[in-house]
Amino acid sequence: MKENRLRAKLVSIVLILFVSISIVLEKARCLEQEPERARDKPESEMSPEEKQARKEIQNAILHGKRTPADNAAEDLKREITFAKHSEALPAQEAREEREKSESEKTPEEKAIDKGIKDFVEGKSLLLPSDHQYRSARRLTASINRDTPPTTFVTFEKPSGFSRTIKFKNSYWPTTFSVHDNLDGDLARQCYDRGDVFVLGGYVTLSDEAWFKSNKLPYVIFSSESPKTTTDELIRAAALTIRPFEPGDAIILNALPSEVGGVRGGLELKRMGLSSTPDKWQDAKKQIIEAAGSTTIIPATKESVSTELSEGTKNVLFLMAHSDSQSIYLPGLKGGKLSYRDLESIVRDVAPNRAIVLLACRAGKDRGEQRSLAKLFLKNRLATAVLASDGDVYATSIAGVLRTLLRDKGNLNQSFGDLRTIVMDLSGIVGMVKKG
């Protein structure tokens, strides 16, 4: 704060000096021209002020005294002397500030001194004033819930025993590069705990585990994303941390529907599922109760295709059994939606919606064939897809939905076991197109 006051005072003095010199020089120029104008103009045409000026000049010359021009020059000299003395005051105050003993400094002054020292020694990435400015910009960014403060994190390929991690805040122009782990002091300076994080590059399972254990909301990027601008990417990530509203969501229910030992057993066999029909019906009943007022519709080939291609709700839950390549539909003759069927469902423009695939292995690639989650992104069916590489258990869905609605939580918190995919960050940080 003291540095800022001294700097402001110096700027003010320089401005005063410039204006003062300009005025005095103009006065001197005018006064020097007065004798010339006076000699050229008849006395009958002179104003009383001009007559008085001529008289003063004549008397000064006659008696060897100072003319008005001489007086103006002296005034100018005094102005310059005063300005130079005033200009030296901030420097003098700065010297006095440096000469203060530690006991004389306020806590604020000590903190600033430490911040500057840490920056010079490489222990801090920003000067104290930049820290304050970045915080102010982040506060402004947090006002809009559609584009919340976001930090892009790129993990570069490890080299030996070290690797570089790059951090780019949506609210700060500088990209930070640290050769550190996520727990390092420098890495912690690169973000705010209230940010949403988008991870890309060589992301490891331990990296994801670190974000989960520290309760930091994050998403993983896929190269299949239909979004390319900074704002679009941030909006896609923001969908996962927005407070959940039942009216903004819809559930497609493709869980087993047949009752009775025979029909139910045949349906489960067709789907390749274990357990008993009664247990599946009990799990489905709990899910429906937990969903509260959220709209639930039975999943058929037509309803799934229509909702994926035309649906407008912000969040779509698709509850189904999957073998990572197909989605099984309920009923003895419900059939399934094959990978090729799903591949044919395409939108011209991706809606700003999140799809939660509550289906086994929907986030797992199969050889060179992309996962269902990536396929949905490629076909512009959503801007964010939450899916699992492994199994999803129907018995756990009810509890998650109940907590989501009761606590008005968000998808990222409630479905933390699913990977949220939006776009591949490799090569994006530092050259993303502005939205």
C-alpha positions as CSV (number, residue, x, y, z in Angstrom):
1,M,0.0,0.0,0.0
2,K,2.9,2.4,0.8
3,E,4.5,1.6,-2.5
4,N,1.2,2.5,-4.3
5,R,0.9,5.8,-2.3
6,L,4.4,6.9,-3.2
7,R,3.9,6.0,-6.8
8,A,0.6,8.0,-7.0
9,K,2.2,11.0,-5.4
10,L,5.1,10.9,-7.8
11,V,2.7,10.8,-10.8
12,S,0.7,13.7,-9.4
13,I,3.9,15.9,-8.9
14,V,5.1,15.1,-12.5
15,L,1.7,16.2,-13.9
16,I,1.7,19.4,-11.8
17,L,5.3,20.1,-13.0
18,F,4.3,19.7,-16.7
19,V,1.2,21.9,-16.4
20,S,3.1,24.6,-14.4
21,I,6.0,24.8,-16.9
22,S,3.5,25.0,-19.8
23,I,1.6,27.9,-18.3
24,V,4.8,29.8,-17.3
25,L,6.4,29.3,-20.7
26,E,3.2,30.6,-22.4
27,K,3.2,33.7,-20.1
28,A,6.9,34.4,-21.0
29,R,6.2,34.0,-24.7
30,C,3.3,36.4,-24.6
31,L,5.2,39.0,-22.5
32,E,8.3,38.8,-24.8
33,Q,6.0,39.6,-27.7
34,E,4.3,42.6,-26.0
35,P,7.0,45.2,-26.9
36,E,6.9,44.1,-30.5
37,R,3.1,44.4,-30.6
38,A,3.2,47.6,-28.7
39,R,5.6,49.3,-31.1
40,D,3.5,48.2,-34.1
41,K,0.2,49.4,-32.7
42,P,-0.8,53.1,-32.4
43,E,-1.5,54.3,-28.8
44,S,-5.1,55.2,-29.8
45,E,-5.8,51.5,-30.6
46,M,-4.4,50.2,-27.3
47,S,-6.5,48.9,-24.4
48,P,-5.8,50.3,-20.9
49,E,-4.0,47.1,-20.0
50,E,-1.7,47.4,-23.1
51,K,-1.0,51.0,-22.3
52,Q,0.0,50.1,-18.8
53,A,2.3,47.2,-20.1
54,R,4.0,49.6,-22.5
55,K,4.6,52.1,-19.7
56,E,6.1,49.4,-17.4
57,I,8.5,48.2,-20.1
58,Q,9.6,51.7,-21.0
59,N,10.2,52.6,-17.3
60,A,12.1,49.3,-16.8
61,I,14.4,50.0,-19.8
62,L,14.9,53.7,-18.8
63,H,15.8,52.9,-15.2
64,G,17.6,49.6,-15.8
65,K,15.0,47.4,-14.0
66,R,13.5,44.0,-14.7
67,T,10.9,43.7,-17.5
68,P,7.8,41.6,-17.3
69,A,9.6,38.9,-19.4
70,D,12.4,38.9,-16.9
71,N,9.9,38.4,-14.1
72,A,8.3,35.5,-16.0
73,A,11.6,33.8,-16.5
74,E,12.3,34.1,-12.7
75,D,8.9,32.6,-12.0
76,L,9.7,29.7,-14.3
77,K,13.0,29.1,-12.5
78,R,11.2,29.0,-9.1
79,E,8.6,26.6,-10.5
80,I,11.3,24.2,-11.7
81,T,13.2,24.4,-8.5
82,F,10.0,23.6,-6.5
83,A,9.1,20.8,-8.8
84,K,12.5,19.2,-8.6
85,H,12.4,19.4,-4.8
86,S,8.9,17.9,-4.8
87,E,9.9,15.1,-7.2
88,A,12.6,14.1,-4.8
89,L,10.2,13.7,-1.9
90,P,8.8,10.2,-2.9
91,A,12.4,8.9,-3.2
92,Q,13.2,10.3,0.1
93,E,10.2,8.7,1.7
94,A,11.0,5.4,0.0
95,R,14.5,5.6,1.5
96,E,13.0,6.3,4.9
97,E,10.6,3.4,4.4
98,R,13.5,1.0,3.7
99,E,15.4,2.4,6.7
100,K,12.5,1.5,9.0
101,S,13.4,-1.2,11.5
102,E,11.3,-4.4,11.6
103,S,9.7,-3.3,14.9
104,E,8.5,-0.1,13.4
105,K,6.7,-1.8,10.4
106,T,3.0,-2.7,10.4
107,P,1.9,-6.3,9.8
108,E,0.8,-5.2,6.3
109,E,4.2,-3.7,5.5
110,K,6.0,-6.9,6.8
111,A,3.7,-9.1,4.6
112,I,4.5,-7.0,1.5
113,D,8.2,-7.1,2.2
114,K,8.0,-10.9,2.6
115,G,6.0,-11.2,-0.6
116,I,8.5,-9.2,-2.6
117,K,11.4,-11.2,-1.1
118,D,9.7,-14.5,-1.9
119,F,9.1,-13.4,-5.5
120,V,12.7,-12.4,-6.0
121,E,13.9,-15.7,-4.5
122,G,11.6,-17.8,-6.7
123,K,9.4,-18.9,-3.8
124,S,6.4,-17.0,-5.1
125,L,5.0,-16.8,-8.7
126,L,3.4,-13.4,-8.2
127,L,4.2,-10.1,-6.5
128,P,1.9,-9.1,-3.6
129,S,0.1,-6.5,-5.8
130,D,-0.5,-9.1,-8.5
131,H,-1.9,-11.5,-6.0
132,Q,-4.5,-8.9,-5.0
133,Y,-5.3,-8.1,-8.6
134,R,-5.8,-11.7,-9.5
135,S,-8.1,-12.2,-6.5
136,A,-10.2,-9.2,-7.6
137,R,-10.5,-10.6,-11.1
138,R,-11.5,-14.0,-9.8
139,L,-14.2,-12.4,-7.6
140,T,-15.6,-10.7,-10.7
141,A,-15.6,-14.0,-12.6
142,S,-17.5,-15.8,-9.9
143,I,-20.5,-13.6,-10.4
144,N,-21.7,-15.6,-13.5
145,R,-22.5,-19.2,-12.6
146,D,-22.5,-20.2,-16.2
147,T,-18.8,-19.3,-16.5
148,P,-17.3,-19.8,-13.0
149,P,-13.6,-19.4,-12.2
150,T,-11.9,-22.3,-13.9
151,T,-8.3,-23.6,-13.9
152,F,-7.0,-25.6,-16.9
153,V,-4.3,-28.1,-15.8
154,T,-2.1,-29.8,-18.3
155,F,0.2,-32.6,-17.2
156,E,3.2,-32.9,-19.6
157,K,4.9,-36.2,-20.4
158,P,7.2,-37.1,-17.5
159,S,10.9,-36.8,-18.2
160,G,13.0,-38.9,-15.9
161,F,11.9,-38.3,-12.4
162,S,10.3,-34.9,-13.0
163,R,7.4,-33.5,-15.0
164,T,6.0,-30.1,-15.8
165,I,2.5,-29.1,-14.8
166,K,0.9,-26.1,-16.5
167,F,-1.9,-24.1,-14.9
168,K,-4.0,-21.5,-16.8
169,N,-6.7,-19.6,-14.9
170,S,-9.7,-18.3,-16.8
171,Y,-9.4,-15.1,-14.8
172,W,-5.6,-14.4,-15.2
173,P,-3.6,-14.0,-18.4
174,T,-0.4,-15.8,-17.4
175,T,0.2,-19.5,-17.7
176,F,2.1,-20.9,-14.7
177,S,4.6,-23.8,-15.3
178,V,5.9,-25.6,-12.3
179,H,8.2,-28.6,-12.0
180,D,6.6,-29.8,-8.9
181,N,3.9,-32.2,-7.6
182,L,0.4,-31.1,-6.9
183,D,1.2,-30.8,-3.2
184,G,4.1,-28.4,-3.8
185,D,4.1,-24.8,-2.6
186,L,4.4,-23.4,-6.1
187,A,1.6,-25.5,-7.5
188,R,-0.8,-24.4,-4.7
189,Q,-0.3,-20.8,-5.8
190,C,-1.6,-21.5,-9.3
191,Y,-5.3,-21.9,-8.4
192,D,-8.0,-21.2,-5.9
193,R,-9.8,-24.0,-4.1
194,G,-13.1,-22.7,-5.3
195,D,-12.2,-23.2,-9.0
196,V,-13.5,-25.9,-11.2
197,F,-10.6,-27.8,-12.8
198,V,-10.2,-29.2,-16.3
199,L,-7.4,-31.8,-16.6
200,G,-5.6,-32.8,-19.7
201,G,-2.4,-34.2,-21.0
202,Y,-0.8,-37.2,-19.3
203,V,-3.3,-37.4,-16.4
204,T,-2.7,-40.4,-14.2
205,L,-5.1,-42.2,-11.9
206,S,-3.1,-40.8,-8.9
207,D,-3.7,-37.3,-10.3
208,E,-7.4,-37.9,-10.3
209,A,-7.2,-39.5,-6.9
210,W,-5.5,-36.3,-5.6
211,F,-8.3,-34.1,-6.8
212,K,-10.9,-36.4,-5.4
213,S,-9.2,-36.6,-2.0
214,N,-8.8,-32.8,-1.8
215,K,-12.5,-32.4,-2.8
216,L,-11.6,-30.3,-5.9
217,P,-14.2,-30.5,-8.7
218,Y,-12.6,-31.6,-11.9
219,V,-13.4,-32.9,-15.4
220,I,-11.3,-34.8,-18.0
221,F,-11.1,-33.6,-21.5
222,S,-11.8,-35.7,-24.6
223,S,-10.7,-34.8,-28.1
224,E,-14.2,-35.6,-29.2
225,S,-15.7,-32.5,-27.6
226,P,-17.9,-30.3,-29.9
227,K,-16.8,-27.2,-28.1
228,T,-13.7,-25.2,-29.0
229,T,-13.8,-21.8,-27.4
230,T,-12.7,-20.9,-23.9
231,D,-16.2,-19.9,-22.8
232,E,-17.7,-23.0,-24.2
233,L,-15.2,-25.2,-22.4
234,I,-15.9,-23.4,-19.1
235,R,-19.6,-23.7,-19.6
236,A,-19.3,-27.4,-20.2
237,A,-17.3,-27.9,-17.0
238,A,-19.7,-25.6,-15.1
239,L,-22.6,-27.9,-15.8
240,T,-21.1,-30.5,-13.4
241,I,-20.9,-28.0,-10.4
242,R,-24.2,-26.3,-10.9
243,P,-26.7,-26.9,-8.1
244,F,-29.1,-29.7,-9.2
245,E,-32.7,-28.8,-10.0
246,P,-35.1,-31.7,-10.6
247,G,-37.1,-29.6,-13.1
248,D,-34.0,-29.3,-15.3
249,A,-33.4,-33.0,-15.5
250,I,-35.0,-36.1,-17.1
251,I,-34.3,-39.9,-16.5
252,L,-34.4,-42.5,-19.2
253,N,-35.1,-45.8,-17.3
254,A,-33.8,-48.9,-19.1
255,L,-33.5,-51.1,-16.0
256,P,-35.2,-54.6,-16.2
257,S,-39.0,-54.3,-16.1
258,E,-40.3,-57.8,-16.2
259,V,-41.8,-59.3,-13.0
260,G,-42.1,-62.9,-11.9
261,G,-39.6,-65.6,-11.8
262,V,-40.1,-66.8,-15.4
263,R,-40.4,-63.6,-17.4
264,G,-38.1,-61.7,-15.2
265,G,-35.5,-64.5,-15.3
266,L,-35.6,-64.6,-19.1
267,E,-35.2,-60.8,-19.3
268,L,-32.1,-60.9,-17.1
269,K,-30.7,-63.8,-19.1
270,R,-31.2,-61.8,-22.3
271,M,-29.3,-58.9,-20.8
272,G,-26.6,-61.0,-19.3
273,L,-27.5,-59.8,-15.7
274,S,-27.2,-61.8,-12.5
275,S,-29.3,-61.6,-9.2
276,T,-33.1,-62.1,-9.2
277,P,-36.1,-60.3,-10.7
278,D,-37.4,-59.3,-7.3
279,K,-34.1,-57.7,-6.3
280,W,-34.0,-55.7,-9.5
281,Q,-37.6,-54.5,-9.0
282,D,-36.7,-53.5,-5.5
283,A,-33.7,-51.5,-6.7
284,K,-35.8,-49.8,-9.4
285,K,-38.5,-48.9,-6.9
286,Q,-36.0,-47.2,-4.6
287,I,-34.5,-45.3,-7.5
288,I,-37.9,-44.0,-8.6
289,E,-38.7,-42.9,-5.0
290,A,-35.3,-41.2,-4.6
291,A,-35.8,-39.3,-7.9
292,G,-38.6,-37.3,-6.4
293,S,-40.2,-34.9,-8.9
294,T,-37.6,-35.6,-11.6
295,T,-39.3,-36.7,-14.8
296,I,-38.8,-40.4,-15.5
297,I,-39.7,-42.1,-18.9
298,P,-39.3,-45.7,-20.0
299,A,-36.4,-46.3,-22.3
300,T,-37.3,-47.5,-25.8
301,K,-35.5,-47.2,-29.1
302,E,-37.7,-44.3,-30.0
303,S,-37.6,-42.5,-26.6
304,V,-33.8,-42.8,-26.3
305,S,-33.2,-41.6,-29.9
306,T,-35.7,-38.7,-29.5
307,E,-34.3,-37.6,-26.1
308,L,-30.6,-37.8,-27.3
309,S,-31.3,-35.9,-30.6
310,E,-34.0,-33.4,-29.5
311,G,-34.1,-33.3,-25.6
312,T,-33.8,-29.8,-24.0
313,K,-33.3,-30.6,-20.3
314,N,-29.9,-29.5,-18.8
315,V,-29.2,-33.0,-17.4
316,L,-30.1,-36.4,-18.9
317,F,-29.7,-39.6,-16.8
318,L,-29.6,-42.8,-18.8
319,M,-30.0,-45.8,-16.5
320,A,-29.2,-49.0,-18.4
321,H,-27.2,-52.1,-18.6
322,S,-24.3,-51.8,-21.1
323,D,-21.5,-54.1,-22.3
324,S,-19.5,-50.9,-23.3
325,Q,-20.7,-51.2,-26.9
326,S,-24.5,-51.5,-26.6
327,I,-27.3,-50.3,-24.4
328,Y,-29.9,-52.9,-23.4
329,L,-33.5,-51.9,-23.3
330,P,-36.1,-53.4,-20.9
331,G,-38.6,-56.1,-21.6
332,L,-38.5,-59.6,-23.1
333,K,-38.5,-58.1,-26.6
334,G,-36.9,-54.7,-25.7
335,G,-33.8,-55.5,-27.7
336,K,-30.9,-53.1,-27.5
337,L,-29.3,-50.1,-29.1
338,S,-26.1,-51.2,-30.8
339,Y,-23.1,-49.0,-31.2
340,R,-24.0,-48.5,-34.8
341,D,-27.5,-47.4,-33.8
342,L,-26.1,-44.9,-31.4
343,E,-23.5,-43.8,-33.9
344,S,-26.4,-42.6,-36.2
345,I,-27.9,-40.3,-33.6
346,V,-26.3,-36.9,-34.3
347,R,-27.1,-33.2,-33.6
348,D,-26.1,-30.2,-35.7
349,V,-25.2,-28.1,-32.6
350,A,-24.4,-29.5,-29.2
351,P,-26.8,-28.5,-26.5
352,N,-25.4,-27.1,-23.2
353,R,-26.4,-30.2,-21.3
354,A,-24.7,-33.0,-19.3
355,I,-25.5,-36.7,-19.9
356,V,-24.9,-39.0,-16.9
357,L,-24.5,-42.6,-18.2
358,L,-25.5,-44.8,-15.3
359,A,-24.4,-47.9,-17.3
360,C,-21.5,-50.3,-16.9
361,R,-18.3,-49.5,-18.8
362,A,-19.9,-46.7,-20.8
363,G,-16.7,-44.7,-20.4
364,K,-14.3,-47.5,-21.5
365,D,-12.8,-47.6,-25.0
366,R,-12.8,-51.0,-26.7
367,G,-9.7,-51.3,-28.8
368,E,-9.7,-48.5,-31.4
369,Q,-13.4,-48.0,-30.9
370,R,-14.2,-45.0,-28.8
371,S,-16.3,-45.3,-25.6
372,L,-20.0,-44.5,-25.6
373,A,-19.2,-41.3,-23.6
374,K,-16.8,-40.1,-26.3
375,L,-19.2,-41.1,-29.1
376,F,-21.9,-38.9,-27.5
377,L,-19.5,-36.0,-27.4
378,K,-18.4,-36.6,-31.0
379,N,-22.0,-36.6,-32.2
380,R,-22.7,-33.4,-30.4
381,L,-25.3,-34.9,-28.1
382,A,-24.0,-33.1,-25.0
383,T,-21.1,-30.9,-23.9
384,A,-20.3,-33.0,-20.8
385,V,-20.7,-36.7,-20.2
386,L,-20.2,-38.5,-17.0
387,A,-19.4,-42.2,-17.3
388,S,-17.6,-45.1,-15.7
389,D,-14.8,-47.3,-17.0
390,G,-16.1,-50.1,-14.8
391,D,-19.4,-51.4,-13.3
392,V,-22.2,-49.2,-12.1
393,Y,-24.4,-50.9,-9.4
394,A,-28.1,-50.2,-9.5
395,T,-28.3,-50.6,-5.7
396,S,-26.1,-47.5,-5.2
397,I,-28.0,-45.2,-7.6
398,A,-30.9,-44.5,-5.2
399,G,-28.7,-43.3,-2.4
400,V,-26.8,-41.0,-4.8
401,L,-30.0,-39.5,-6.2
402,R,-31.4,-39.0,-2.8
403,T,-28.4,-37.1,-1.6
404,L,-28.3,-35.1,-4.8
405,L,-31.9,-33.8,-4.3
406,R,-31.8,-33.5,-0.5
407,D,-28.6,-31.5,-0.3
408,K,-29.1,-29.7,-3.6
409,G,-25.7,-30.8,-4.5
410,N,-24.1,-31.1,-8.0
411,L,-23.2,-33.8,-10.4
412,N,-19.5,-33.6,-9.7
413,Q,-19.9,-34.1,-5.9
414,S,-22.6,-36.8,-6.1
415,F,-21.2,-38.9,-8.9
416,G,-17.6,-38.6,-8.0
417,D,-16.9,-42.2,-8.9
418,L,-17.7,-41.4,-12.6
419,R,-15.3,-39.6,-14.9
420,T,-16.6,-36.4,-16.3
421,I,-15.4,-36.0,-19.9
422,V,-15.6,-32.8,-21.9
423,M,-12.5,-32.2,-24.1
424,D,-8.9,-33.1,-24.5
425,L,-6.7,-30.3,-23.1
426,S,-3.4,-31.4,-24.8
427,G,-2.2,-28.5,-26.8
428,I,-5.1,-26.3,-25.8
429,V,-3.7,-24.3,-22.9
430,G,-2.2,-21.0,-24.1
431,M,-3.8,-21.2,-27.6
432,V,-7.5,-21.8,-27.0
433,K,-9.7,-19.5,-29.1
434,K,-11.4,-16.8,-27.2
435,G,-15.2,-17.2,-26.7
